């Protein structure tokens, strides 16, 4: 009896019927990737992009959060140029920005240089913790504490002024001093974070480079200007950028310390925006203010990134 040949399917056909394991694995990896990034994408769409698009739409409407929006075109943006209170709020905010950039970064860099000296390690850790601790406390609580310190009759600031023969100062209710109380509180709270960034940058400066500069006769000022500042310029750029962005959005310390007064002498743009939206129910006009503030912060950030090429050094 002749042998009967058993027909076998080709190898390619069997592989195709079983499926490509490599393709299946790639699909699983892609699905896992989508699952990991999905929450972030959904959060961005719901909490950032969605509200941003809504604000852009409301800025062209008259909307009081109760009745339906009414299209007004550019009327809200035209009002921006005739609003004296908004002009005052922008002036205050620009003062906060300038003061924050100069004071926070100047004091933080000075403290970082002092801490970076050859001190015992436990003492260095204590100094870092003490200066950084205010950054961990809520700005509302910090502002409440400083509000008590700045009281005219019962505050500790005027108490110590009296012990050295000074006259009591009406810190919170005077147009000449109230603005600077906000600057002091904002500086005190944020200087610790900037200091830690500078300390980390200073520790990366090569010791051999500074020692060689000293051997060549470089003084302290020359060493700081020619060696230290260029080597930590990336940290300076980072701190200045986040300080500018944060100062443009200053709100909590103003509302707790002075409530924007006396008059509008301490009112910030964000505080004025919130009042228009939630007190006066002019959501459309508040949205227009928010759009302009966003564009100003964006422009300030882009300018900083543009000019960094002339002074930020990369290894």
VODODO-841827 format. One record per atom (N, C-alpha, C): residue in three letters; x, y, z. Coordinates in steps of 0.001 Angstrom, whole numbers, plus 524288, in hexadecimal, padded with zeros to 5 digits. Each point is the difference from the previous one (the first is absolute). Layout:
ALAXYZ;...
***
This chain:
UNK803697FB5180000;UNK7FC97804AF80000;UNK80380804CE80000;UNK7FF338036E7FC59;UNK803638049B7FF84;UNK7FF1A803AE8049C;UNK80464802728018B;UNK7FF9C803E18044C;UNK7FCE0804BA7FE34;UNK7FC868017B80354;UNK7FCC58049C7FECA;UNK80287804D68025C;UNK8015B803DF7FCB7;UNK8028F804C7801EC;UNK7FC1280372802D9;UNK8016D80191804A0;UNK7FC94803758031C;UNK8012E805A27FE89;UNK7FC1D802B87FE51;UNK800B9805807FE71;UNK8009F8036D804D2;UNK8042F802FC80024;UNK801048038E80469;UNK7FFB1805A37FE0D;UNK7FDC7803408031B;UNK7FFAB8057D7FE50;UNK805638027A7FFF6;UNK800ED803947FC90;UNK80515802AC7FFDB;UNK8012B802C28052A;UNK80518800C6800F7;UNK801948028F804E2;UNK7FDD28058680065;UNK7FFE2802D57FB8B;UNK7FDFA8055D80013;UNK7FA458002080166;UNK7FD257FC177FDF6;UNK7FA6A7FFE580125;UNK7FEF37FEF3805B6;UNK803057FC6180256;UNK7FF387FEE380594;UNK80160804A380362;UNK80444802DC7FE77;UNK80176804A580308;UNK7FBDA804457FF9B;UNK7FDE3800777FB36;UNK7FBF5804047FF4F;UNK7FB227FEC280317;UNK7FEB07FAA880032;UNK7FB547FE90802F2;UNK800B4800CA805CF;UNK804D37FF32801E0;UNK800FF800C380598;UNK80087805BB80173;UNK800EF803657FC1B;UNK800AA805828011D;UNK805AF80157800E4;UNK80160804EB7FEED;UNK80563801CC800B5;UNK800D180174805B4;UNK803417FD17802E2;UNK800B18015480593;UNK8028680551800C7;UNK803708019F7FC6F;UNK80273805278008C;UNK7FC1F804607FF87;UNK7FC6F7FF907FC34;UNK7FC01804077FF55;UNK7FC5C80025804B0;UNK7FE977FB758020E;UNK7FC9F7FFD68049F;UNK8029B80293804AE;UNK8051B7FF0680096;UNK802D38025D80456;UNK80038805EB7FF76;UNK800CF801DF7FB41;UNK8002E805A27FF24;UNK7FABC8028A8012F;UNK7FBC77FD3E7FEA3;UNK7FACD8021780132;UNK7FF1F80069805DC;UNK801B27FBFE802D8;UNK7FF6680029805B5;UNK803348047180259;UNK804C9800A77FE05;UNK8033E8043F80207;UNK7FD95805517FECD;UNK7FDD4800997FB49;UNK7FD6D804EF7FEA6;UNK7FB44800F680375;UNK7FCEF7FBDF80102;UNK7FB6E8008F8035B;UNK801978018880587;UNK804287FD85801FD;UNK801EC8016A80537;UNK801BE805B980023;UNK8029F801B57FBD3;UNK801AB805747FFCB;UNK7FB6F803C280013;UNK7FBED7FEC57FCE0;UNK7FB5E803547FFEF;UNK7FD538001F80557;UNK7FFFB7FB92802B9;UNK7FD907FFDF8052C;UNK8030B8034B803E8;UNK805318000B7FF73;UNK8032C8031D803A2;UNK7FF58805D87FF11;UNK7FFF58019E7FB10;UNK7FFA2805987FEDE;UNK7FA5F801E27FFEB;UNK7FC377FC5C7FFDE;UNK7FA82801807FFB1;UNK7FE43803B08044C;UNK8010B7FEDF80506;UNK7FE488039E80427;UNK8023A805797FF69;UNK804FB8005E7FE6E;UNK80258805307FF53;UNK7FD7B802EC7FB7C;UNK7FF047FD447FBBA;UNK7FD898027B7FB7C;UNK7FA7B801BF8015E;UNK7FD147FCAE802A6;UNK7FAA68016B80189;UNK80012804A7803C4;UNK803987FFDF803BD;UNK8007280465803A1;UNK8015E8050F7FD38;UNK803837FFB87FC1E;UNK80167804B07FD02;UNK7FB56802147FD01;UNK7FD127FC797FD7E;UNK7FB7E801AF7FCEB;UNK7FBBA8025580369;UNK7FF087FD9380497;UNK7FBA1801A380352;UNK80155804D780332;UNK804C68002C80230;UNK8014A80417803C7;UNK8035B804627FDCB;UNK8023E7FF6A7FB55;UNK803598041D7FDCF;UNK7FDF4801DD7FABB;UNK7FFF37FC857FC2D;UNK7FE62801A97FAC8;UNK7FA41801947FFD8;UNK7FC927FCF280284;UNK7FA778014B80007;UNK7FEE68054D8026F;UNK801D080102804DC;UNK7FF328053480248;UNK80274804637FCD3;UNK804907FEF47FD9A;UNK8027E804137FCD7;UNK7FC9E8017D7FB5C;UNK7FDE07FC2A7FD57;UNK7FC878011E7FB97;UNK7FB09802C6801CF;UNK7FE097FE7580493;UNK7FB518029080211;UNK8011A805B880145;UNK804908011880249;UNK801698056880146;UNK8007E803407FB0C;UNK802567FDC17FBF2;UNK80077802DD7FB0D;UNK7FA96801547FDD9;UNK7FC6A7FC468004E;UNK7FAAF801007FE0D;UNK7FD448042780352;UNK800467FF6D8052C;UNK7FD42803B38036F;UNK80230805887FF85;UNK80501800847FE8C;UNK80259805327FF8F;UNK7FD6F8033B7FBB8;UNK7FD4D7FD7F7FC5F;UNK7FD47802C77FBD3;UNK7FA22800898011B;UNK7FE737FED5804C6;UNK7FA708000E80146;UNK7FF0080345804E2;UNK7FAFA800F8800EA;UNK7FE3C80233804FC;UNK7FD6C7FB88802F4;UNK8026C7FE898045C;UNK7FE457FB42802BF;UNK80064800F4805D5;UNK7FBC97FED0802C6;UNK7FFD9800D9805A6;UNK7FF797FAEB80311;UNK800F17FB887FD7E;UNK7FFC37FAD18026B;UNK7FA707FE5680150;UNK7FC2A8032C7FEB3;UNK7FA7D7FEA080111;UNK7FCF27FFB27FAE9;UNK7FFFF804497FD1E;UNK7FD43800137FAFF;UNK803A67FE287FBA5;UNK7FDE77FE747FB90;UNK803447FE207FBAE;UNK803B2804487FE12;UNK804997FE7F7FE05;UNK803BC803E17FDF6;UNK7FDC6802EB7FB4C;UNK801458050B7FFA4;UNK7FE708033D7FB99;UNK804EB801F07FD32;UNK8004F7FF0E7FB03;UNK804A8801577FCFA;UNK800C1805EE7FFDE;UNK804CA801C88013B;UNK8012E8059880018;UNK804B5801647FCA5;UNK802617FC2E7FDA0;UNK80487801247FCC2;UNK804A0801C780343;UNK802628045B7FE6A;UNK804B4801FD80297;UNK7FECB803FF80440;UNK7FB2780063801B5;UNK7FE8980406803D7;UNK802EB7FF5E80522;UNK800A97FB21801C7;UNK802C67FF1D804F5;UNK805BA8019E7FF94;UNK802677FF097FB8F;UNK80577801747FF50;UNK800A7805E07FF65;UNK7FC308029A7FDAA;UNK80032805B67FFB6;UNK7FF888027780563;UNK7FD137FD8C8035C;UNK7FF4C802118054E;UNK8051C7FFCD80317;UNK8036A7FC5D7FEA2;UNK804F57FF82802CE;UNK80327805147FFDA;UNK7FFA9802E47FBAB;UNK80340804A37FF51;UNK7FDC8804C0802C8;UNK7FB377FFA2801F4;UNK7FD948046E802B7;UNK7FF037FEE4805C0;UNK801C07FB8A801E8;UNK7FF067FE788056F;UNK80492801E580360;UNK7FF2280425802FC;UNK804298022F80349;UNK801847FC3E80467;UNK7FC457FD2F80213;UNK801317FC578043C;UNK803737FB887FE02;UNK7FF097FE367FB53;UNK803537FBF47FDBA;UNK8057B8020F7FF14;UNK8006C804D77FE5D;UNK8052A8025C7FF36;UNK803098003580526;UNK7FD45801688042D;UNK8027D800158052A;UNK8019A7FA86801B2;UNK7FCB17FC257FEEE;UNK801477FAA080167;UNK804C37FE127FD05;UNK8006B801637FB13;UNK804987FE707FCEE;UNK804EC802B780200;UNK7FF8E804E08018D;UNK8047D802C38022B;UNK801DF7FD51804F7;UNK7FC5F7FEAC8037C;UNK801727FD36804C6;UNK8028C7FAC87FEC1;UNK7FDCA7FD327FC48;UNK802137FAD77FEA6;UNK8057E8006F7FDC4;UNK800F1803E67FCBF;UNK80540800B67FDCE;UNK803F28015080449;UNK7FE55802F6803E8;UNK8036F801178046F;UNK801327FAFB802F3;UNK7FC067FCBB800CE;UNK800E07FAF780296;UNK803CF7FC997FCE7;UNK7FF788000A7FADD;UNK8036D7FCD17FCB9;UNK805A6801E880071;UNK800C9805177FF6D;UNK805528021D8004C;UNK802667FF0C80559;UNK7FCF6800FB80420;UNK802067FF318054B;UNK8012E7FA47800FE;UNK7FCA97FC7E7FE1E;UNK800DA7FA6F800DC;UNK804EE7FE227FD42;UNK800C3801A37FB20;UNK8049F7FE597FD1A;UNK804F9801DE802B5;UNK8000F804DF801B0;UNK804BF8022F80258;UNK800E67FDDB80578;UNK7FC008004880352;UNK800C27FE938057D;UNK800807FA1C800BD;UNK7FC6E7FCFE7FDBB;UNK8002A7FA52800D0;UNK805147FDBC7FDFC;UNK80182801667FB3F;UNK804B67FDBD7FDC1;UNK804F28024080277;UNK7FFEB8050680153;UNK804938024B8027F;UNK8010A7FDB080564;UNK7FBE77FFCD80348;UNK800A87FDD68053C;UNK801187FA287FFC4;UNK7FD5A7FD447FC89;UNK800DE7FA577FF90;UNK8058A7FEC47FE54;UNK80211802F27FC55;UNK805607FF067FE3B;UNK803EB8014480450;UNK7FF0580429802EA;UNK803778015880462;UNK7FFFA7FBB480420;UNK7FB677FE238016E;UNK7FFA07FBC8803D3;UNK8028B7FAFE7FE00;UNK7FF557FEE27FAFD;UNK802557FB477FDC5;UNK805EB8003980038;UNK80230804917FEDB;UNK805B58009180041;UNK801E87FF4980596;UNK7FD3080230803CC;UNK801997FF6A80573;UNK7FF907FA5E801D7;UNK7FBC77FD637FE88;UNK7FF397FA97801AB;UNK803E47FC607FD5D;UNK801A2801747FB4A;UNK8039B7FCAC7FD14;UNK805958004080209;UNK8010480360803D3;UNK8052A8003F8024A;UNK801297FAFE80310;UNK804B77FF7C80199;UNK801A37FB3D802B6;UNK7FDFF8000B805A3;UNK7FB1D7FE7D8009B;UNK7FD937FF9D8051E;UNK7FF537FA428016A;UNK7FF8E7FEC7804FE;UNK7FECE7FA9280180;UNK7FAE67FE377FD80;UNK7FFDB7FB237FE5F;UNK7FB737FDFF7FD35;UNK7FAEE8009080315;UNK7FFE87FEC08052D;UNK7FB14800C7802ED;UNK7FE25805AC7FFEA;UNK803B5803B280063;UNK7FE8C805847FFEC;UNK7FDDA8018E7FAAC;UNK802527FDEC7FBD7;UNK7FE0F801137FAB9;UNK7FA757FDFE7FF4D;UNK7FEEE7FB4B801F2;UNK7FABB7FDC97FF97;UNK7FC0C8033980305;UNK80195801F580486;UNK7FC71803388032A;UNK7FE9B805087FD16;UNK803F8802997FDCA;UNK7FF05804D77FD2F;UNK7FC707FF0F7FB4E;UNK801037FBD77FD1A;UNK7FCB77FECF7FB75;UNK7FA597FF1F801A1;UNK7FF397FD0A8042A;UNK7FAB47FECF801C0;UNK7FD32804E3801E3;UNK802C08034B802E2;UNK7FD93804B58022F;UNK7FE3A803A97FBA8;UNK80361800CC7FC24;UNK7FEA3803A87FBD2;UNK7FC047FDBC7FC3C;UNK7FFF77FAD27FF5A;UNK7FC637FDA17FC43;UNK7FA9A7FF0C8025F;UNK7FFA27FFB480524;UNK7FB0F7FEA18028F;UNK7FB72803897FE6E;UNK800938053E7FF9E;UNK7FB7F8033E7FE80;UNK7FDA57FE867FABE;UNK8031F7FDC87FC7D;UNK7FDED7FE7F7FAE4;UNK7FC287FB8480066;UNK800337FD0C80447;UNK7FC927FB84800AC;UNK7FACA8017A80283;UNK7FFAB804AB80235;UNK7FB4A801B6802C7;UNK7FC67802C57FC29;UNK7FAF17FF2E8009B;UNK7FC31802927FCA2;UNK80098805ED80055;UNK7FFA4802867FB79;UNK800A2805AA7FFD6;UNK7FBCA802CA80323;UNK7FB6A7FDAF80078;UNK7FBD98026280320;UNK8019F8003B805BE;UNK8021B7FBB18020C;UNK801B67FFEF80570;UNK8048E803C2800DE;UNK8039D8000B7FC53;UNK80467803A180066;UNK7FE0A805A08002B;UNK7FC458014B7FCA2;UNK7FDF2805537FFD0;UNK7FD1C8016F80509;UNK7FD267FC3880248;UNK7FD4E8010D804F0;UNK803E18012F8045F;UNK8044D7FD1380024;UNK803FE800F380404;UNK802588056C7FF51;UNK801678015E7FB29;UNK80258805177FF13;UNK7FC0F80471800CB;UNK7FB147FEF67FF13;UNK7FC0E803F98010D;UNK7FFED80168805CB;UNK800847FBFB8034C;UNK80046801078059E;UNK80503802EC8016D;UNK804517FEB17FD77;UNK804F0802A180125;UNK7FFF0805BB7FE60;UNK7FD00801467FBE2;UNK7FFFE805507FDEC;UNK7FBC2803778026D;UNK7FD067FE0D803CE;UNK7FC018033E80276;UNK80274804DC8027E;UNK7FD538045C7FF9F;UNK80246804EE801CC;UNK800C380022805EC;UNK7FC127FE2A802F0;UNK800398008B805AD;UNK801F67FB17802C3;UNK7FF187FB7D7FDC7;UNK8015F7FB1E802AD;UNK8040E7FCBE7FD15;UNK801D1801BE7FB8E;UNK803A87FCEF7FCEB;UNK8058F800308021C;UNK802D17FBC27FF3B;UNK805637FFB5801DF;UNK803A98039B7FCF5;UNK7FECD8010D7FB11;UNK803698036A7FCEA;UNK800348056D80260;UNK7FB7D8023B80140;UNK7FFF48052E8026E;UNK802087FFD580597;UNK7FF637FB8A80296;UNK8021C7FF8480552;UNK805EE800947FFF4;UNK8028C7FD5B7FC5E;UNK805B8800607FFB3;UNK801B48054A7FDE9;UNK7FCC58026E7FCA7;UNK8013F8054C7FE58;UNK7FFD8803C1804A3;UNK7FC417FF1C80375;UNK7FF8D8036080498;UNK804A07FF44803B1;UNK801FE7FB3B80070;UNK804717FF0D80387;UNK804FB802B17FE2A;UNK8006A801017FAE4;UNK804A3802B77FE03;UNK7FEF5805C77FF1F;UNK7FB84801DB801E2;UNK7FECF805907FFAD;UNK7FD0C801AC7FB31;UNK7FE0C7FC577FCE6;UNK7FD208015F7FB50;UNK7FA3D800E58011B;UNK7FD73802A17FC6E;UNK7FA5D800F380078;UNK7FD007FB767FD9B;UNK7FB647FEC580218;UNK7FCDF7FBBF7FDBE;UNK7FE4E801527FA73;UNK7FFFF7FC047FCB7;UNK7FEA8800A57FA7A;UNK7FAD87FD397FEF2;UNK7FC9C802927FD23;UNK7FB077FDA27FE85;UNK800D77FCBF7FB09;UNK8024C7FB5F800B5;UNK801DE7FCE67FBA1;UNK7FBB17FE7B7FC31;UNK7FB8E7FE62801F1;UNK7FBFE7FDA27FCB5;UNK7FBF9803DE7FDF2;UNK7FFBD804AB80235;UNK7FBDD803B57FE8E;UNK8021E805197FDD2;UNK804C77FFF57FE40;UNK8025A804A57FDB3;UNK801757FEDD7FA5C;UNK7FEB6803917FC84;UNK801357FF2C7FA78;UNK805DE7FFEA7FEF3;UNK803168024480373;UNK805A98002B7FF2F;UNK802CB7FB25801F4;UNK7FD957FD088037C;UNK802A57FB6D80239;UNK7FD3E7FAD57FEF1;UNK7FAE5800207FEF5;UNK7FD177FB1B7FF80;UNK802027FCA87FB80;UNK80180802797FBB3;UNK801F37FD0B7FB88;UNK804F27FD0A80166;UNK80337802628034F;UNK804F87FD7480150;UNK7FF557FBAD80400;UNK7FBBC80013802F2;UNK7FEFB7FB8980371;UNK7FF037FB167FCC0;UNK7FD4B800A07FB9D;UNK7FF227FB8F7FC80;UNK805327FE117FDD1;UNK8036B8039D7FE89;UNK8051A7FE877FDE6;UNK8032E7FD1180416;UNK7FFEE801DA804DD;UNK803037FD788042A;UNK7FE157FA6F800E8;UNK7FAE77FF498004B;UNK7FDDB7FACF800FE;UNK801377FC537FB75;UNK7FF4E801DB7FB45;UNK801037FCBA7FB70;UNK805CA7FE807FFB5;UNK8036B803A280141;UNK8059D7FEE67FFEA;UNK801697FC178043E;UNK7FE0C800D5804B4;UNK8014F7FC8C8045F;UNK7FE577FA677FEF2;UNK7FB907FF4E7FD83;UNK7FE197FAB17FF1D;UNK802FB7FD3B7FBA5;UNK8017B802BE7FBE5;UNK802167FD747FB55;UNK805EB7FFFB7FFA3;UNK802A8802BF8037A;UNK805AA800557FF88;UNK802977FABC8011A;UNK7FD9A7FCBD80343;UNK802677FB0480162;UNK800557FC417FB72;UNK7FBE37FFD27FCCF;UNK800157FC7E7FB77;UNK80431801A57FC22;UNK80047805137FEDA;UNK80408801E57FC6A;UNK805727FF0280232;UNK800988007980529;UNK805177FF0F8026E;UNK801D77FA687FF25;UNK7FC757FC388008D;UNK801817FA8A7FF35;UNK801CA7FF037FA69;UNK7FD71802767FC3C;UNK801AD7FF717FA8F;UNK8057F802267FF50;UNK8011A8047A8025E;UNK8052F8024A7FF8C;UNK8041F7FCC0802DB;UNK7FE9E7FDCF80472;UNK803B67FCAC802DB;UNK801797FB487FCB0;UNK7FC1E7FD8D7FD97;UNK801147FB7E7FCA4;UNK80380801877FB71;UNK7FF15804A37FDC6;UNK80340801BD7FB9E;UNK8059080142801C2;UNK8008C8026480490;UNK805358015B801F0;UNK8033F7FB1F8012B;UNK7FD7A7FBEA801A8;UNK802DF7FB358012B;UNK802207FD5E7FB18;UNK7FDEE8016A7FB73;UNK801EA7FDD57FB17;UNK80473803347FDA3;UNK801398047A80261;UNK80461803277FE0A;UNK8051D7FD3A8015A;UNK8034B7FEE87FC33;UNK804E47FD2E8011E;UNK8037F80308803C4;UNK801BA7FD6580419;UNK803768027F803CC;UNK8052D8018A7FD81;UNK801D47FCBC7FC5E;UNK805038012A7FD82;UNK7FFCA805297FD0C;UNK7FB78801367FDBE;UNK7FF7A804D67FD01;UNK80054804BF80389;UNK7FD4C7FFDA8046B;UNK800328047680394;UNK8055D8008D8028F;UNK8027B7FBA08013D;UNK805398004880251;UNK803F68021F7FC20;UNK7FF767FE8B7FB04;UNK80388802157FC09;UNK7FF3F805DE7FF5B;UNK7FB1E801CB80056;UNK7FEFA805957FF94;UNK8025F802F28049B;UNK7FFC77FDBA804A4;UNK80268802888048C;UNK805E8800437FF70;UNK8024D7FBDD7FDF3;UNK805A77FFFE7FF32;UNK801A58041F7FC08;UNK7FC9C8012B7FC49;UNK801298040A7FC1F;UNK7FF098057780212;UNK7FE4E80072804E5;UNK7FF408051880268;UNK7FA868022A7FFAF;UNK7FC317FCCF7FEA6;UNK7FA9C801E37FFAA;UNK7FDDD8010780579;UNK7FDA18048D800AE;UNK7FD9480143804F7;UNK7FA9F7FD858007F;UNK7FD75801238046A;UNK7FAE77FDA680106;UNK7FBFD801C67FBF5;UNK7FFEA805167FEDF;UNK7FC2D802117FC48;UNK801107FDF27FA81;UNK804EF8000A7FE69;UNK8015C7FDF37FAD0;UNK7FEC57FA367FF98;UNK8012A7FD198041A;UNK7FED37FA6B80006;UNK7FA237FF0B7FF77;UNK7FCF98033E802B4;UNK7FA597FF517FFCB;UNK7FDDD801607FA96;UNK801C9804607FDC9;UNK7FDFA801CB7FB01;UNK801E37FCB27FB74;UNK804EF7FE7980013;UNK8024A7FD747FB6D;UNK7FFA77FA0C8002E;UNK7FF837FDCB804AA;UNK800057FA4C80073;UNK7FAC27FDF6801FA;UNK7FE5A801F58048A;UNK7FB627FDC28028A;UNK7FB108010C7FCD2;UNK7FF0A804F57FEA4;UNK7FB258015F7FD41;UNK7FF837FD2D7FAC4;UNK804047FFE07FCB1;UNK7FF617FCFE7FB20;UNK7FF0D7FA30800F3;UNK802717FDC380401;UNK7FF5E7FA6B800F3;UNK7FA917FEA98020B;UNK7FD73803A3802AB;UNK7FAC17FEEE80217;UNK7FBD4802FF7FCFD;UNK80142801DB7FB52;UNK7FC54803347FCFF;UNK7FB077FD037FEAA;UNK800577FAD57FF52;UNK7FB457FCFC7FEE2;UNK7FC408001B804A6;UNK802237FF9D804BA;UNK7FCBE8004C804B2;UNK7FD9D8057280092;UNK80308804067FEC1;UNK7FDEF8055580047;UNK7FB82800AD7FC2C;UNK800C37FE087FB47;UNK7FBDA800667FC0C;UNK7FB0E7FD2A801CE;UNK800957FB6780234;UNK7FB7E7FD07801E0;UNK7FD2A802F18044B;UNK802E5801EF803DE;UNK7FD87802B980462;UNK7FD5C8050E7FE47;UNK80283802F17FC8C;UNK7FDAF804E27FE27;UNK7FAF47FEE57FD07;UNK800047FBEC7FCD0;UNK7FB627FEBF7FCDD;UNK7FB597FE8F80370;UNK800CD7FC77803B8;UNK7FB9C7FE698034F;UNK7FE6B8045E803BF;UNK803AE8035C80163;UNK7FE9F8046C80364;UNK7FC82803D37FD22;UNK8013F801237FB22;UNK7FCC7803927FCE2;UNK7FA837FDCD7FF48;UNK7FFA37FB097FE9F;UNK7FAE07FD967FF2F;UNK7FCD38000D80507;UNK8027C7FEA580469;UNK7FD387FFEE804FB;UNK7FE5480567801CB;UNK80354803F57FF31;UNK7FEB98054A801CD;UNK7FB8A802547FCDC;UNK7FF927FEBF7FB05;UNK7FB98801EA7FCE4;UNK7FAD27FDD080200;UNK800327FB7A802AA;UNK7FB3A7FD7B801D6;UNK7FF26800B9805DA;UNK80293803BB80266;UNK7FF97800C2805A0;UNK7FA51801388017A;UNK7FE297FD6980416;UNK7FA7D8009E80182;UNK7FF247FF44805D6;UNK801957FB6B80229;UNK7FE967FEAD8055D;UNK80210803EB803F0;UNK804F98016F7FF85;UNK8024180397803D9;UNK7FD55805537FFCE;UNK7FE75801BA7FB62;UNK7FD6D8051B7FF89;UNK7FAB07FFED802A9;UNK7FCF17FBFB7FEE0;UNK7FAAC7FFE080210;UNK7FFED7FF2C805E8;UNK803D67FD4080228;UNK800287FF24805A7;UNK8022C804C4802CE;UNK80429802497FE02;UNK802938044B802BA;UNK7FCE3805127FFBC;UNK7FE56801897FB55;UNK7FDC1805367FF52;UNK7FAB6800057FD46;UNK7FE477FB877FDEC;UNK7FB2A7FFBF7FCDF;UNK80024803BF7FB65;UNK804B1801177FE24;UNK80098803817FB84;UNK80051805B780161;UNK7FF2880165804E0;UNK7FFE58057B8019E;UNK8052F801CA80246;UNK80003804CC801F0;UNK7FBA7803C67FFD3;UNK7FF00801EC7FA6F;UNK7FB19800617FEA2;UNK7FE94801307FA9C;UNK8016E7FB697FC87;UNK802E6801147FBFC;UNK802077FBEA7FC8C;UNK805F27FFD28002A;UNK80257801F680437;UNK805A9800AC8001C;UNK803017FAE280022;UNK7FD857FBA980186;UNK802B17FAF48000E;UNK7FD447FBE77FCA8;UNK7FBD6801707FD67;UNK7FCEB7FC377FD09;UNK803217FE007FB58;UNK800417FACC7FF6F;UNK802BD7FD927FBA2;UNK7FC297FED67FB96;UNK802157FEA47FB73;UNK7FCAA7FEE47FB7F;UNK7FC9B7FB3980106;UNK8024B7FBEF80252;UNK7FCFF7FB3D80106;UNK7FBA580117803E6;UNK8010E80338803EB;UNK7FBF380155803CC;UNK7FBA2803227FD67;UNK80169803B37FCC3;UNK7FC0C8031D7FD3D;UNK7FCDB7FC967FC54;UNK8029D7FC577FD6F;UNK7FD587FC507FC86;UNK7FBFF7FCC580306;UNK8019C7FDF88048B;UNK7FC707FCD280328;UNK7FB5B8032E801E1;UNK800E2804E580166;UNK7FBA88034B801B9;UNK7FC1D800F57FB9A;UNK801F7800EB7FB4C;UNK7FC80800DE7FB96;UNK7FCC57FB297FECF;UNK8026A7FB608008D;UNK7FD4D7FB277FE9A;UNK7FC2B7FE4380436;UNK8019F8003C804FA;UNK7FCF57FD7D80422;UNK7FD3A803CE803A5;UNK8015C804FD7FFCB;UNK7FD36803E280322;UNK7FC58803497FCA5;UNK80202801C47FB84;UNK7FCC8803277FC71;UNK7FD447FCB87FBE3;UNK801587FAF97FFAA;UNK7FD9F7FC5A7FC41;UNK8009D801DC7FA59;UNK804638026E7FEE5;UNK8014E801837FAAB;UNK803FB7FC1A7FDE0;UNK7FE227FB5A7FF01;UNK803777FBC57FE73;UNK802878011D7FABB;UNK7FD1F802687FC78;UNK8022D801387FAE4;UNK80496803C180066;UNK7FF618042380314;UNK80442803CA800A0;UNK804927FD91802E9;UNK7FEE27FCDB80400;UNK8042D7FD4E802D4;UNK802FA7FC547FC68;UNK7FD4E7FD787FC68;UNK802997FC8B7FC46;UNK803A58030D7FC6D;UNK7FE63804AA7FE77;UNK80367803477FCC6;UNK804EC8018E802FE;UNK7FF618014480509;UNK804918013980335;UNK803937FB4780069;UNK7FDAB7FB61800B9;UNK803237FB378006B;UNK803077FEF47FB02;UNK7FD9E800EB7FB85;UNK802AD7FF297FB00;UNK804A3803B07FF7C;UNK7FF3D804F680157;UNK80455803B97FF8D;UNK8045F7FEAB803D2;UNK7FE9D7FE62804BA;UNK8040A7FE7F803CA;UNK803017FB367FE13;UNK7FD3E7FC3E7FDD2;UNK802977FB657FDCD;UNK803CC801937FBB2;UNK7FE67803837FC90;UNK80365801AA7FBB8;UNK804C7802F980209;UNK7FF3C8032580410;UNK80469802EC8023B;UNK803EF7FC438027A;UNK7FE177FC27802FD;UNK8038A7FC2880261;UNK802C87FCDF7FBC3;UNK7FD1D7FE807FBF3;UNK802617FD207FBB2;UNK804338033E7FD53;UNK7FEE1804FD7FF05;UNK803D2803607FD77;UNK804D6800BE80367;UNK7FF32800CC80523;UNK804758009F80385;UNK803637FB1E8001B;UNK7FD827FB737FFF2;UNK802F57FB1680005;UNK802F97FF457FAE9;UNK7FD83801297FB95;UNK802A57FF6A7FAF2;UNK80495803C97FF82;UNK7FF63804BA8021F;UNK80455803C17FFDD;UNK804987FDFB80332;UNK7FEE07FDC780485;UNK8043B7FDD480332;UNK802C87FB887FD37;UNK7FD0A7FCA17FD70;UNK8026D7FBBF7FD13;UNK8031B8021D7FB62;UNK7FE44804547FDD9;UNK802BC802477FB8C;UNK8053C8025380190;UNK8000B802FB8044A;UNK804CA802B780187;UNK803AD7FC8580322;UNK7FE467FB518017C;UNK803757FC9D80312;UNK804DB7FE7B7FCEE;UNK7FFB7800187FADB;UNK804797FE7B7FCD2;UNK804A98039B800D0;UNK7FEEF804C7801B8;UNK8043A803C080097;UNK802B67FFBE8054F;UNK7FDA17FD40803C8;UNK802837FFEC8052A;UNK7FFDF7FAB8802C1;UNK7FCD67FC5E7FE35;UNK7FFE77FAC98025B;UNK804117FC957FD5A;UNK8036E7FDA48030B;UNK804427FCC67FDFD;UNK7FEC57FA44800EF;UNK800E57FCE07FC05;UNK7FF2C7FA5A80057;UNK805417FD4C7FF5A;UNK800B57FBF180328;UNK804F27FD327FFCB;UNK800497FCAB7FB05;
***
